[in-house]
Amino acid sequence: MGSRDAERGRLAAERLGARTVLLDVTDDASVAAAARTVAADGGLDVLINNAGVEGRTGDAGVIGAADATADAVRRVFETNVFGVVRVSHAFLPLLQRSAAPVVVNVSSGLASLSHVSDPDSPAYGYPGVAYPASKAAVNMLTVQYAKAFPNIRINAVEPGYTATDLNAHTGTQTVEEGAEIIVRMAQVGPDGPTGGYFDVSGPLPW
Ligand SMILES: NC(=O)c1ccc[n+]([C@@H]2O[C@H](COP(=O)([O-])OP(=O)(O)OC[C@H]3O[C@@H](n4cnc5c(N)ncnc54)[C@H](OP(=O)(O)O)[C@@H]3O)[C@@H](O)[C@H]2O)c1
């Protein structure tokens, strides 16, 4: 389990029975060191790109169109998009050595252009720019990586609106409910889907 904070990682790992590795997805050296540690520790079968930020303005609103400076949007992309690229690039050589490698990119329902542009969808009213754009980019990375690495099952998932730090615990699902599709897609076998975008009920429109 990657964590950028050693102590928070240790506490979470204790509860899960996991081992931790220091990992800041925005930092090349940290990601490279984590990949070396995991390689030395036996390799990797499943990579879950879960780290994400929503990006907030000073008054704790989301980064909407009027506030969307390049710097504000870049900060969100640094974690949500370049973090996925950085970690995937560093860990792909390890995944290639696995018999049944899997990548799960934790996207969002707000990545769906279909939903965000549909007035009948709850996603329509979300005013943020940076976060949905970053997750739409994650979906495209998923499709392109899946084609480039046909031996790896690579999918994007939408966990659903889940009570976590990201939304100040306003989400309506438990973390266990939100984790369900992540865990399910982490366990797909070599015959499972790849290059897809799923929530707990099945495939989602891009
Ligand atoms: N909650 C929802 O309703 C919802 C809905 C759709 C998608 N998602 C996605 O689900 C994923 C998990 O989010 P969450 O809801 O569980 O939010 P969260 O509680 O804020 O968790 C995000 C995690 O990402 C870690 N992180 C942030 N920047 C990082 C970095 N540079 N390097 C390493 N780790 C970093 C955070 O670490 P620290 O503990 O050190 O801050 C935190 O543990 C995200 O990709 C999010 O976009 C969430």
PDBQT file of the ligand as one rigid body, heavy atoms in Angstrom, charges set to zero:
ROOT
HETATM    1  N1  LIG A 301     -15.140   9.979  -2.506  1.00  0.00    +0.000 N 
HETATM    2  C1  LIG A 301     -15.839   9.977  -3.628  1.00  0.00    +0.000 C 
HETATM    3  O1  LIG A 301     -17.060  10.251  -3.627  1.00  0.00    +0.000 OA
HETATM    4  C2  LIG A 301     -15.179   9.642  -4.922  1.00  0.00    +0.000 A 
HETATM    5  C3  LIG A 301     -15.995   9.529  -6.055  1.00  0.00    +0.000 A 
HETATM    6  C4  LIG A 301     -15.403   9.193  -7.265  1.00  0.00    +0.000 A 
HETATM    7  C5  LIG A 301     -14.044   8.992  -7.320  1.00  0.00    +0.000 A 
HETATM    8  N2  LIG A 301     -13.268   9.124  -6.205  1.00  0.00    +0.000 N 
HETATM    9  C6  LIG A 301     -11.841   8.884  -6.329  1.00  0.00    +0.000 C 
HETATM   10  O2  LIG A 301     -11.464   7.895  -5.395  1.00  0.00    +0.000 OA
HETATM   11  C7  LIG A 301     -10.056   8.009  -5.107  1.00  0.00    +0.000 C 
HETATM   12  C8  LIG A 301      -9.851   7.963  -3.613  1.00  0.00    +0.000 C 
HETATM   13  O3  LIG A 301     -10.373   9.153  -3.075  1.00  0.00    +0.000 OA
HETATM   14  P1  LIG A 301     -11.114   9.213  -1.667  1.00  0.00    +0.000 P 
HETATM   15  O4  LIG A 301     -12.515   9.574  -1.925  1.00  0.00    +0.000 OA
HETATM   16  O5  LIG A 301     -10.792   8.008  -0.854  1.00  0.00    +0.000 OA
HETATM   17  O6  LIG A 301     -10.449  10.534  -1.077  1.00  0.00    +0.000 OA
HETATM   18  P2  LIG A 301      -9.418  10.729   0.144  1.00  0.00    +0.000 P 
HETATM   19  O7  LIG A 301      -9.983  10.175   1.384  1.00  0.00    +0.000 OA
HETATM   20  O8  LIG A 301      -9.048  12.179   0.096  1.00  0.00    +0.000 OA
HETATM   21  O9  LIG A 301      -8.207   9.824  -0.314  1.00  0.00    +0.000 OA
HETATM   22  C9  LIG A 301      -7.322  10.218  -1.291  1.00  0.00    +0.000 C 
HETATM   23  C10 LIG A 301      -6.010   9.574  -0.972  1.00  0.00    +0.000 C 
HETATM   24  O10 LIG A 301      -5.059   9.976  -1.972  1.00  0.00    +0.000 OA
HETATM   25  C11 LIG A 301      -3.865  10.222  -1.297  1.00  0.00    +0.000 C 
HETATM   26  N3  LIG A 301      -3.024  11.138  -2.032  1.00  0.00    +0.000 N 
HETATM   27  C12 LIG A 301      -3.321  12.401  -2.437  1.00  0.00    +0.000 A 
HETATM   28  N4  LIG A 301      -2.261  12.936  -3.051  1.00  0.00    +0.000 NA
HETATM   29  C13 LIG A 301      -1.287  11.994  -3.046  1.00  0.00    +0.000 A 
HETATM   30  C14 LIG A 301       0.033  11.952  -3.506  1.00  0.00    +0.000 A 
HETATM   31  N5  LIG A 301       0.582  13.006  -4.126  1.00  0.00    +0.000 N 
HETATM   32  N6  LIG A 301       0.746  10.825  -3.344  1.00  0.00    +0.000 NA
HETATM   33  C15 LIG A 301       0.202   9.756  -2.714  1.00  0.00    +0.000 A 
HETATM   34  N7  LIG A 301      -1.043   9.739  -2.227  1.00  0.00    +0.000 NA
HETATM   35  C16 LIG A 301      -1.771  10.851  -2.383  1.00  0.00    +0.000 A 
HETATM   36  C17 LIG A 301      -4.275  10.843   0.024  1.00  0.00    +0.000 C 
HETATM   37  O11 LIG A 301      -3.206  10.736   0.925  1.00  0.00    +0.000 OA
HETATM   38  P3  LIG A 301      -3.142  11.546   2.314  1.00  0.00    +0.000 P 
HETATM   39  O12 LIG A 301      -3.875  10.665   3.287  1.00  0.00    +0.000 OA
HETATM   40  O13 LIG A 301      -1.680  11.657   2.562  1.00  0.00    +0.000 OA
HETATM   41  O14 LIG A 301      -3.822  12.866   2.060  1.00  0.00    +0.000 OA
HETATM   42  C18 LIG A 301      -5.479  10.001   0.389  1.00  0.00    +0.000 C 
HETATM   43  O15 LIG A 301      -5.090   8.850   1.097  1.00  0.00    +0.000 OA
HETATM   44  C19 LIG A 301      -9.607   9.315  -5.767  1.00  0.00    +0.000 C 
HETATM   45  O16 LIG A 301      -8.957   9.040  -6.986  1.00  0.00    +0.000 OA
HETATM   46  C20 LIG A 301     -10.939  10.045  -6.010  1.00  0.00    +0.000 C 
HETATM   47  O17 LIG A 301     -10.841  10.967  -7.066  1.00  0.00    +0.000 OA
HETATM   48  C21 LIG A 301     -13.809   9.427  -5.006  1.00  0.00    +0.000 A 
ENDROOT
TORSDOF 0
